[in-house]
């Protein structure tokens, strides 16, 4: 299991790995996430440890 910390002021969490897909949540600087899997170098499926949202 890998974990990560958000290092930008606000990171959008999208339903699907595409910039045009719906934003379901937004993570803020310092929040922690569990990395579920990586699609490629640009997209990572995560679960927020704060509220459980996935995207």
Secondary structure, DSSP 8 states (H G I E B T S, - for coil): -EEEE--SSEEEEESSSSTTS-EEEEEETT-EEEEEEESSSS-EEEEETTT--B-
